[in-house]
Amino acid sequence: MLQSLLDKIFSRPLTQEGFAKKFIESARKAGYSEAMDFQASEFRIRHNNGSYFNLHNAFRDYQNGDKTQKAAILNGYVSTLLESGQRTGTVFENVKAQLRPVIRNLAMLEEVRLEHARNGGDKPHDVVYQSLGRDCVIMLAVDSPESTATLTRGPEAQWGVTMDEAVAISIENLRDATHEAFGEIIPGLYAAQWADGYDTSRVLLPDVLQRAPVKGRPVFMIPSRDVLMVTGDKDEQGIRQMVELSFKALERGRAVSTDIYTYDGRDIVPFHPDDEGVNNRLATLEHLLLQGSYSNQKELLDKVNLETSVDVFVASYLLYELSDQNGKTVSMSAWTKGVPTLLPKSDRIVLVEPVEGGEPTVKTVLWSEFESELGDLLTTETGYPPRYRTLGFPSAEQLNRLTAL
């Protein structure tokens, strides 16, 4: 009784940071000698050759296990990490059946690039992928019972297969693991319910989505890594509801894409609704995704610039709601004269000229007009979402050529 009371008084809830420390210590004791970089914002470990080990499932299982199970649970996940580290040099036949395709937002590639830069990589970290949509790509992963290890560099050289060949194999592996698992949200709108980490990857199996009983040809969205929804191109209500539910998915999960897609034969292609209201909501959804991506990018760029003593201001991507246009949003960024800046591509730019002893002069203009008239004052930087390095500042004559909003 006394011991139980003392346990309650002195015990402290295990934080994510505390669990990550415990995990890394256990991995070291088990003999893992490669670099491990804990990324608190993503709750994952970057390790080995640029792969990531997500800790969400391990933390959940560790918390839910009783006291006698915790060590075994932790050791099980550590073993998975050790196995992933041993893949270098493995024979392709030993890993072939574990290959899976995963779909990721392009911003993930930027995270890998900037993390590599932070870790002092002398050479660029070339991420290998296949293009899918304008904001997402197909990558290769190795599946294990506890986690998915994304192979950011693609198949290992000694495997003797190309990226295209490996992705084709991974898709067939996914097909073998796919049964019917769509659940109806409302009449005509369905959500994937495999819940195995590869729901969104099933869009690479056109026949699976084409079997959904929708009105017309299937159209689908993959707003986050765990959410795939499908309806028919003739189902206006289904499309509207699918878009609205994508806002909730974006809030709760890691973003993938804000577009609607369909099939042209077996190829995945964009689908463009005729409904103006739906298109306005899709534009707002894209703004929200970009706001999150630009925020993460800014955080990493600020760290890289601080660590490498680069003096440049990384501007924020700001969103505002237009009260007179039914909630439509507009994105903005600011550029101050005399401040070297990395600008996000926004709908509007706020140009600020400080005035000594007085209020600054401010002029807001459309990005499209600025780019058309004064594009030579910007140079494109590497990365996604796109950023532009400022070169000088518009002269008074140049500013007068721009239309103030």
The 8 nearest C-alpha neighbors of each residue, nearest first, counted from 0:
[[1, 3, 2, 4, 5, 6, 7, 8],
 [2, 0, 4, 3, 5, 6, 7, 8],
 [3, 1, 5, 4, 0, 6, 7, 8],
 [4, 2, 6, 0, 1, 5, 7, 8],
 [3, 5, 1, 7, 2, 6, 8, 0],
 [4, 6, 2, 8, 7, 3, 9, 1],
 [7, 5, 3, 4, 9, 10, 8, 2],
 [8, 6, 4, 5, 10, 9, 3, 11],
 [9, 7, 5, 6, 10, 4, 11, 3],
 [10, 8, 6, 7, 5, 11, 4, 12],
 [11, 9, 7, 6, 8, 12, 5, 13],
 [10, 12, 13, 9, 7, 8, 14, 6],
 [13, 11, 14, 10, 17, 62, 15, 9],
 [12, 14, 17, 11, 18, 15, 62, 16],
 [15, 13, 17, 16, 18, 12, 19, 11],
 [14, 16, 18, 17, 19, 13, 42, 58],
 [17, 15, 19, 14, 18, 20, 39, 13],
 [18, 16, 14, 20, 15, 19, 13, 21],
 [17, 19, 21, 15, 20, 16, 22, 14],
 [20, 18, 22, 16, 21, 17, 15, 23],
 [19, 21, 17, 23, 18, 22, 24, 16],
 [20, 22, 18, 24, 19, 23, 25, 17],
 [23, 21, 19, 25, 20, 24, 18, 26],
 [22, 24, 26, 20, 25, 21, 19, 27],
 [25, 23, 27, 21, 26, 22, 20, 28],
 [26, 24, 28, 22, 23, 27, 29, 21],
 [25, 27, 29, 23, 28, 31, 24, 77],
 [28, 26, 31, 24, 30, 29, 25, 23],
 [29, 27, 25, 30, 26, 24, 31, 23],
 [30, 28, 26, 27, 31, 25, 77, 81],
 [29, 31, 27, 28, 32, 26, 81, 25],
 [32, 30, 27, 26, 33, 29, 81, 28],
 [31, 33, 30, 27, 34, 26, 35, 29],
 [34, 32, 47, 31, 35, 46, 84, 48],
 [35, 33, 46, 47, 36, 32, 45, 31],
 [36, 34, 46, 45, 44, 33, 37, 47],
 [35, 37, 45, 44, 38, 46, 34, 43],
 [38, 36, 44, 43, 39, 45, 35, 19],
 [39, 37, 43, 41, 42, 40, 44, 36],
 [38, 40, 42, 41, 37, 43, 16, 15],
 [39, 41, 42, 38, 43, 37, 295, 15],
 [40, 42, 39, 43, 38, 53, 44, 37],
 [43, 41, 39, 38, 40, 54, 53, 55],
 [42, 44, 53, 54, 38, 41, 52, 37],
 [45, 43, 37, 52, 36, 51, 38, 46],
 [46, 44, 51, 36, 35, 50, 49, 37],
 [45, 47, 35, 50, 34, 49, 44, 51],
 [46, 48, 33, 49, 34, 50, 84, 45],
 [49, 47, 50, 46, 152, 151, 45, 150],
 [48, 50, 46, 47, 45, 151, 51, 111],
 [51, 49, 46, 48, 45, 149, 150, 47],
 [50, 52, 45, 44, 46, 148, 53, 43],
 [51, 53, 44, 43, 54, 148, 45, 50],
 [54, 52, 43, 55, 51, 44, 42, 146],
 [53, 55, 57, 43, 56, 42, 58, 52],
 [54, 56, 58, 57, 53, 59, 42, 43],
 [57, 55, 59, 58, 54, 60, 145, 53],
 [56, 58, 54, 60, 59, 55, 61, 76],
 [59, 57, 61, 55, 56, 60, 54, 62],
 [60, 58, 56, 62, 61, 57, 63, 55],
 [59, 61, 63, 57, 62, 58, 64, 56],
 [62, 60, 58, 64, 59, 69, 63, 57],
 [61, 63, 59, 60, 64, 58, 69, 65],
 [62, 64, 60, 61, 59, 65, 58, 69],
 [65, 63, 61, 62, 68, 69, 60, 66],
 [66, 64, 68, 67, 69, 63, 62, 61],
 [65, 67, 68, 69, 64, 70, 61, 62],
 [66, 68, 65, 69, 70, 64, 71, 72],
 [69, 67, 65, 71, 66, 64, 70, 72],
 [68, 70, 72, 71, 61, 66, 64, 67],
 [71, 69, 73, 72, 68, 74, 67, 66],
 [70, 72, 74, 68, 73, 69, 75, 67],
 [73, 71, 69, 75, 70, 74, 61, 68],
 [72, 74, 70, 75, 76, 71, 69, 77],
 [75, 73, 77, 71, 76, 72, 78, 70],
 [76, 74, 72, 78, 73, 77, 71, 79],
 [75, 77, 79, 78, 73, 74, 57, 80],
 [76, 78, 74, 80, 79, 75, 26, 73],
 [79, 77, 81, 75, 76, 80, 74, 82],
 [78, 80, 76, 82, 77, 81, 83, 75],
 [81, 79, 77, 83, 78, 82, 84, 76],
 [82, 80, 78, 84, 83, 79, 77, 85],
 [81, 83, 85, 79, 84, 80, 78, 86],
 [82, 84, 80, 85, 86, 81, 79, 148],
 [85, 83, 81, 82, 86, 47, 80, 87],
 [84, 86, 82, 83, 87, 81, 89, 88],
 [87, 85, 89, 83, 84, 88, 82, 94],
 [88, 86, 85, 89, 84, 155, 83, 157],
 [87, 89, 86, 90, 157, 85, 155, 158],
 [90, 88, 86, 87, 91, 93, 85, 94],
 [89, 91, 93, 92, 158, 88, 94, 157],
 [92, 90, 158, 93, 94, 95, 89, 157],
 [91, 93, 95, 94, 90, 96, 158, 89],
 [94, 92, 91, 90, 95, 89, 96, 97],
 [93, 95, 91, 97, 92, 96, 98, 90],
 [94, 96, 92, 97, 98, 91, 93, 168],
 [97, 95, 94, 98, 172, 93, 92, 169],
 [98, 96, 142, 141, 94, 95, 99, 143],
 [97, 99, 141, 169, 95, 96, 140, 142],
 [98, 100, 169, 140, 141, 139, 173, 97],
 [101, 99, 139, 169, 138, 140, 170, 166],
 [102, 100, 138, 200, 137, 139, 103, 99],
 [103, 101, 137, 136, 200, 138, 135, 100],
 [104, 102, 255, 135, 136, 105, 101, 137],
 [103, 105, 135, 255, 106, 134, 107, 136],
 [104, 106, 135, 107, 108, 134, 103, 136],
 [105, 107, 109, 108, 104, 383, 292, 110],
 [108, 106, 110, 105, 109, 104, 111, 103],
 [109, 107, 111, 106, 110, 105, 112, 126],
 [108, 110, 112, 106, 107, 111, 382, 383],
 [109, 111, 107, 113, 108, 112, 114, 106],
 [110, 112, 108, 114, 109, 113, 115, 107],
 [113, 111, 109, 115, 110, 114, 124, 108],
 [112, 114, 116, 115, 110, 111, 109, 117],
 [113, 115, 117, 111, 116, 112, 110, 118],
 [114, 116, 118, 112, 113, 117, 120, 111],
 [115, 117, 113, 119, 114, 118, 120, 112],
 [118, 116, 114, 119, 115, 303, 113, 120],
 [117, 119, 115, 116, 120, 114, 113, 303],
 [120, 118, 116, 117, 121, 115, 114, 122],
 [119, 121, 116, 122, 115, 118, 123, 117],
 [122, 120, 119, 123, 116, 115, 124, 118],
 [121, 123, 120, 124, 116, 125, 119, 115],
 [124, 122, 125, 121, 120, 112, 115, 116],
 [123, 125, 112, 126, 122, 115, 111, 120],
 [126, 124, 123, 127, 152, 112, 151, 122],
 [125, 127, 151, 152, 124, 128, 108, 153],
 [128, 126, 152, 153, 151, 125, 138, 129],
 [127, 129, 138, 137, 136, 126, 130, 153],
 [130, 128, 137, 136, 131, 138, 127, 163],
 [131, 129, 136, 137, 132, 128, 135, 133],
 [130, 132, 136, 135, 137, 129, 133, 267],
 [133, 131, 135, 134, 130, 136, 268, 269],
 [132, 134, 135, 131, 130, 136, 256, 258],
 [133, 135, 132, 105, 104, 256, 136, 255],
 [136, 134, 104, 105, 132, 103, 131, 133],
 [135, 137, 130, 131, 103, 102, 129, 128],
 [138, 136, 102, 129, 128, 101, 130, 131],
 [139, 137, 128, 101, 100, 102, 136, 129],
 [138, 140, 100, 150, 149, 153, 99, 101],
 [141, 139, 149, 99, 150, 148, 98, 100],
 [140, 142, 98, 148, 97, 147, 99, 149],
 [141, 143, 147, 97, 98, 140, 99, 146],
 [142, 144, 146, 145, 147, 141, 97, 79],
 [145, 143, 146, 142, 147, 79, 76, 195],
 [146, 144, 143, 76, 79, 147, 56, 57],
 [147, 145, 143, 144, 142, 148, 53, 52],
 [146, 148, 142, 141, 143, 149, 140, 145],
 [149, 147, 141, 140, 51, 150, 52, 50],
 [148, 150, 140, 151, 50, 139, 147, 141],
 [151, 149, 153, 140, 152, 139, 50, 148],
 [150, 152, 126, 153, 149, 127, 50, 49],
 [153, 151, 127, 126, 150, 125, 154, 155],
 [152, 154, 150, 127, 151, 139, 162, 155],
 [155, 153, 162, 156, 152, 158, 165, 160],
 [154, 156, 158, 157, 153, 87, 152, 159],
 [155, 157, 158, 159, 154, 160, 161, 153],
 [158, 156, 159, 155, 88, 90, 91, 89],
 [159, 157, 91, 156, 155, 160, 90, 154],
 [158, 160, 157, 156, 161, 155, 91, 154],
 [161, 159, 158, 164, 165, 162, 154, 156],
 [162, 160, 164, 163, 165, 159, 154, 153],
 [161, 163, 165, 164, 166, 153, 154, 160],
 [164, 162, 166, 161, 165, 167, 129, 160],
 [165, 163, 167, 161, 162, 166, 160, 168],
 [164, 166, 162, 168, 167, 163, 161, 169],
 [165, 167, 169, 163, 168, 164, 162, 170],
 [168, 166, 164, 170, 165, 169, 163, 171],
 [169, 167, 165, 171, 166, 170, 172, 164],
 [168, 170, 99, 98, 166, 172, 171, 167],
 [171, 169, 173, 167, 172, 168, 100, 166],
 [170, 172, 174, 168, 173, 169, 175, 167],
 [173, 171, 169, 175, 170, 174, 168, 96],
 [172, 174, 170, 176, 171, 175, 169, 177],
 [173, 175, 171, 177, 176, 172, 170, 204],
 [174, 176, 172, 173, 177, 171, 178, 170],
 [177, 175, 173, 174, 172, 178, 171, 193],
 [178, 176, 174, 175, 173, 179, 193, 180],
 [177, 179, 180, 176, 175, 174, 193, 207],
 [180, 178, 181, 177, 207, 193, 192, 210],
 [181, 179, 192, 193, 191, 178, 182, 177],
 [180, 182, 191, 190, 192, 189, 179, 183],
 [181, 183, 190, 189, 184, 191, 192, 180],
 [182, 184, 189, 185, 188, 190, 186, 181],
 [185, 183, 189, 188, 182, 190, 186, 187],
 [184, 186, 188, 183, 187, 189, 237, 240],
 [187, 185, 188, 183, 184, 237, 189, 213],
 [186, 188, 213, 230, 237, 185, 189, 214],
 [189, 187, 230, 237, 185, 184, 186, 183],
 [190, 188, 183, 229, 182, 184, 228, 181],
 [191, 189, 228, 182, 181, 227, 192, 183],
 [190, 192, 181, 227, 180, 198, 193, 228],
 [193, 191, 180, 194, 181, 190, 182, 198],
 [192, 194, 195, 180, 198, 191, 197, 181],
 [195, 193, 192, 196, 198, 197, 225, 191],
 [196, 194, 193, 197, 198, 192, 225, 144],
 [195, 197, 194, 198, 225, 224, 193, 147],
 [198, 196, 200, 199, 195, 201, 101, 194],
 [199, 197, 200, 201, 193, 196, 225, 191],
 [198, 200, 227, 201, 197, 221, 202, 224],
 [199, 201, 197, 202, 198, 101, 203, 102],
 [202, 200, 203, 204, 199, 198, 197, 207],
 [201, 203, 204, 200, 199, 205, 208, 207],
 [202, 204, 201, 200, 205, 170, 267, 199],
 [205, 203, 202, 201, 207, 206, 208, 174],
 [206, 204, 207, 208, 203, 209, 202, 265],
 [205, 207, 209, 208, 204, 210, 265, 203],
 [208, 206, 205, 209, 210, 204, 211, 201],
 [209, 207, 210, 205, 211, 206, 217, 202],
 [208, 210, 206, 211, 207, 205, 217, 216],
 [209, 211, 208, 207, 212, 206, 213, 205],
 [210, 212, 209, 208, 213, 207, 181, 217],
 [213, 211, 210, 214, 187, 209, 230, 231],
 [214, 212, 231, 187, 230, 211, 215, 217],
 [215, 213, 231, 233, 234, 232, 216, 187],
 [216, 214, 231, 233, 232, 213, 217, 234],
 [215, 217, 231, 232, 218, 214, 213, 209],
 [218, 216, 231, 230, 209, 261, 232, 229],
 [219, 217, 261, 260, 230, 231, 229, 232],
 [218, 220, 229, 260, 228, 259, 230, 261],
 [219, 221, 259, 228, 227, 222, 260, 258],
 [220, 222, 227, 223, 226, 256, 199, 255],
 [223, 221, 256, 255, 257, 245, 254, 220],
 [224, 222, 254, 255, 253, 226, 252, 225],
 [223, 225, 253, 226, 255, 199, 254, 252],
 [224, 226, 223, 198, 199, 196, 227, 252],
 [225, 227, 223, 221, 224, 199, 222, 228],
 [228, 226, 221, 199, 191, 190, 220, 198],
 [229, 227, 190, 220, 219, 189, 191, 226],
 [228, 230, 219, 189, 218, 188, 217, 190],
 [229, 231, 188, 213, 218, 217, 237, 187],
 [232, 230, 214, 217, 213, 215, 234, 233],
 [231, 233, 215, 234, 216, 218, 217, 214],
 [234, 232, 215, 231, 214, 235, 216, 213],
 [233, 235, 237, 231, 232, 236, 214, 238],
 [236, 234, 238, 237, 233, 239, 232, 231],
 [237, 235, 239, 238, 234, 240, 241, 187],
 [236, 238, 234, 240, 188, 235, 239, 230],
 [239, 237, 241, 235, 236, 240, 234, 242],
 [240, 238, 236, 242, 241, 237, 235, 277],
 [239, 241, 243, 237, 242, 238, 236, 244],
 [242, 240, 238, 244, 239, 243, 237, 245],
 [241, 243, 245, 239, 240, 244, 238, 281],
 [244, 242, 240, 245, 241, 246, 239, 247],
 [245, 243, 241, 247, 246, 242, 240, 248],
 [244, 246, 248, 242, 243, 247, 222, 249],
 [247, 245, 249, 244, 248, 243, 250, 284],
 [248, 246, 250, 244, 245, 249, 251, 243],
 [247, 249, 245, 251, 250, 246, 252, 223],
 [248, 250, 246, 247, 251, 252, 254, 223],
 [251, 249, 247, 248, 252, 246, 253, 254],
 [252, 250, 248, 249, 247, 253, 223, 246],
 [253, 251, 223, 249, 248, 250, 254, 224],
 [252, 254, 223, 224, 255, 249, 251, 250],
 [253, 255, 223, 249, 222, 252, 256, 224],
 [254, 256, 104, 223, 222, 103, 224, 135],
 [257, 255, 222, 258, 221, 134, 135, 254],
 [256, 258, 222, 285, 284, 281, 259, 255],
 [259, 257, 256, 260, 220, 269, 281, 270],
 [258, 260, 220, 270, 219, 269, 218, 257],
 [261, 259, 269, 270, 219, 218, 268, 220],
 [260, 262, 218, 268, 270, 267, 217, 269],
 [263, 261, 267, 266, 264, 268, 265, 260],
 [262, 264, 266, 265, 267, 268, 261, 269],
 [263, 265, 266, 262, 267, 205, 261, 268],
 [266, 264, 263, 262, 205, 267, 204, 203],
 [265, 267, 263, 262, 264, 268, 261, 205],
 [266, 268, 262, 261, 263, 260, 265, 269],
 [267, 269, 261, 260, 262, 266, 263, 270],
 [270, 268, 260, 259, 261, 271, 258, 267],
 [269, 271, 260, 259, 261, 272, 268, 218],
 [270, 272, 269, 273, 259, 278, 260, 258],
 [273, 271, 274, 270, 278, 277, 275, 232],
 [272, 274, 275, 271, 278, 277, 276, 235],
 [273, 275, 277, 272, 276, 278, 235, 279],
 [276, 274, 278, 277, 279, 273, 272, 280],
 [275, 277, 279, 278, 274, 280, 281, 239],
 [278, 276, 280, 274, 279, 275, 281, 239],
 [277, 279, 281, 275, 280, 276, 282, 274],
 [280, 278, 282, 276, 281, 277, 275, 283],
 [279, 281, 283, 277, 282, 278, 284, 276],
 [280, 282, 284, 278, 283, 279, 285, 277],
 [283, 281, 279, 285, 280, 284, 278, 286],
 [284, 282, 286, 280, 285, 281, 328, 287],
 [283, 285, 281, 287, 286, 282, 280, 257],
 [286, 284, 282, 288, 283, 287, 257, 289],
 [285, 287, 283, 289, 284, 288, 290, 282],
 [288, 286, 290, 284, 285, 289, 283, 291],
 [287, 289, 285, 291, 290, 286, 292, 284],
 [290, 288, 292, 286, 291, 287, 293, 285],
 [289, 291, 287, 293, 288, 292, 316, 286],
 [290, 292, 294, 288, 289, 293, 295, 287],
 [293, 291, 289, 295, 294, 290, 296, 106],
 [292, 294, 296, 290, 295, 291, 289, 297],
 [293, 295, 291, 297, 292, 296, 290, 298],
 [296, 294, 298, 292, 297, 293, 291, 299],
 [295, 297, 293, 299, 294, 298, 300, 292],
 [298, 296, 300, 294, 295, 299, 301, 293],
 [299, 297, 295, 301, 296, 300, 294, 302],
 [298, 300, 302, 296, 301, 297, 303, 295],
 [301, 299, 303, 297, 302, 298, 304, 296],
 [300, 302, 304, 298, 299, 303, 297, 305],
 [303, 301, 299, 305, 300, 304, 306, 298],
 [302, 304, 300, 306, 305, 117, 301, 307],
 [305, 303, 309, 307, 301, 306, 302, 308],
 [306, 304, 308, 302, 303, 307, 301, 309],
 [305, 307, 303, 304, 308, 302, 117, 309],
 [306, 308, 304, 305, 309, 303, 302, 117],
 [309, 307, 305, 304, 306, 310, 303, 311],
 [310, 308, 304, 307, 311, 305, 306, 303],
 [311, 309, 308, 304, 312, 339, 305, 307],
 [312, 310, 339, 340, 309, 313, 341, 338],
 [311, 313, 340, 314, 339, 341, 310, 338],
 [314, 312, 341, 340, 297, 311, 315, 342],
 [315, 313, 342, 341, 312, 332, 340, 333],
 [314, 316, 317, 332, 313, 294, 343, 293],
 [315, 317, 332, 290, 331, 343, 293, 330],
 [316, 318, 331, 330, 315, 332, 319, 290],
 [319, 317, 330, 329, 331, 328, 316, 320],
 [320, 318, 329, 328, 330, 321, 317, 331],
 [319, 321, 328, 326, 327, 322, 329, 318],
 [322, 320, 327, 324, 323, 328, 326, 319],
 [321, 323, 324, 326, 320, 325, 327, 328],
 [322, 324, 321, 325, 326, 327, 320, 328],
 [325, 323, 321, 327, 322, 326, 320, 328],
 [326, 324, 327, 323, 322, 321, 320, 328],
 [325, 327, 320, 324, 321, 322, 328, 323],
 [328, 326, 321, 324, 325, 320, 283, 279],
 [329, 327, 320, 319, 321, 283, 326, 318],
 [328, 330, 319, 318, 346, 320, 331, 327],
 [331, 329, 318, 346, 345, 317, 347, 319],
 [332, 330, 347, 317, 345, 348, 346, 316],
 [333, 331, 348, 316, 349, 315, 317, 345],
 [332, 334, 349, 348, 350, 335, 314, 331],
 [333, 335, 350, 351, 349, 336, 340, 332],
 [336, 334, 351, 338, 352, 350, 337, 333],
 [337, 335, 352, 338, 392, 351, 334, 353],
 [336, 338, 335, 339, 392, 391, 352, 353],
 [337, 339, 336, 335, 340, 312, 311, 334],
 [340, 338, 311, 312, 389, 337, 341, 388],
 [339, 341, 312, 311, 389, 313, 388, 338],
 [340, 342, 388, 313, 387, 314, 386, 312],
 [343, 341, 387, 386, 314, 340, 388, 344],
 [344, 342, 386, 345, 316, 385, 387, 314],
 [343, 345, 386, 385, 342, 346, 387, 366],
 [346, 344, 330, 331, 347, 343, 332, 366],
 [345, 347, 330, 366, 331, 365, 329, 344],
 [346, 348, 365, 331, 366, 345, 364, 330],
 [349, 347, 332, 364, 363, 331, 333, 366],
 [348, 350, 363, 333, 362, 332, 334, 351],
 [351, 349, 334, 362, 361, 363, 335, 333],
 [350, 352, 335, 361, 360, 334, 336, 349],
 [353, 351, 360, 336, 359, 335, 361, 354],
 [352, 354, 359, 351, 360, 355, 336, 358],
 [355, 353, 359, 357, 358, 356, 352, 360],
 [354, 356, 357, 353, 358, 359, 352, 360],
 [355, 357, 354, 358, 353, 359, 360, 352],
 [358, 356, 354, 355, 359, 353, 360, 352],
 [357, 359, 354, 360, 353, 356, 355, 361],
 [360, 358, 353, 354, 352, 361, 357, 351],
 [359, 361, 352, 351, 353, 358, 362, 354],
 [362, 360, 351, 350, 359, 352, 363, 349],
 [361, 363, 350, 349, 403, 364, 351, 360],
 [364, 362, 349, 403, 404, 348, 350, 347],
 [365, 363, 403, 348, 347, 404, 402, 366],
 [364, 366, 347, 368, 367, 346, 369, 348],
 [365, 367, 347, 369, 346, 368, 348, 370],
 [366, 368, 370, 365, 369, 371, 346, 347],
 [369, 367, 371, 365, 370, 366, 372, 401],
 [368, 370, 366, 372, 373, 371, 367, 365],
 [371, 369, 374, 367, 368, 373, 372, 366],
 [370, 372, 368, 369, 374, 373, 367, 366],
 [371, 373, 369, 370, 368, 374, 401, 400],
 [374, 372, 369, 375, 370, 376, 371, 397],
 [373, 375, 370, 376, 377, 371, 372, 369],
 [374, 376, 377, 373, 378, 390, 370, 372],
 [377, 375, 390, 374, 373, 389, 391, 378],
 [378, 376, 389, 375, 388, 374, 387, 390],
 [377, 379, 388, 387, 380, 389, 376, 375],
 [378, 380, 387, 386, 388, 377, 381, 385],
 [379, 381, 387, 386, 382, 378, 388, 385],
 [382, 380, 379, 383, 385, 386, 387, 109],
 [383, 381, 109, 385, 384, 380, 386, 112],
 [384, 382, 385, 106, 109, 105, 381, 386],
 [383, 385, 382, 293, 106, 386, 292, 289],
 [386, 384, 383, 382, 343, 344, 387, 380],
 [385, 387, 343, 342, 380, 341, 344, 379],
 [386, 388, 379, 342, 378, 341, 380, 377],
 [387, 389, 341, 378, 377, 340, 342, 379],
 [388, 390, 377, 340, 376, 339, 391, 387],
 [391, 389, 376, 377, 392, 388, 378, 339],
 [390, 392, 389, 376, 393, 337, 336, 339],
 [393, 391, 336, 394, 390, 376, 337, 389],
 [394, 392, 397, 398, 395, 391, 376, 373],
 [393, 395, 397, 396, 398, 392, 399, 391],
 [394, 396, 398, 397, 399, 393, 400, 392],
 [397, 395, 399, 394, 398, 400, 393, 401],
 [398, 396, 394, 400, 399, 395, 393, 401],
 [399, 397, 395, 400, 401, 396, 393, 394],
 [398, 400, 396, 397, 401, 395, 402, 394],
 [401, 399, 397, 398, 402, 396, 372, 395],
 [400, 402, 399, 398, 403, 364, 369, 397],
 [403, 401, 364, 404, 400, 399, 365, 368],
 [402, 404, 364, 363, 362, 401, 365, 399],
 [403, 363, 364, 402, 365, 362, 347, 401]]
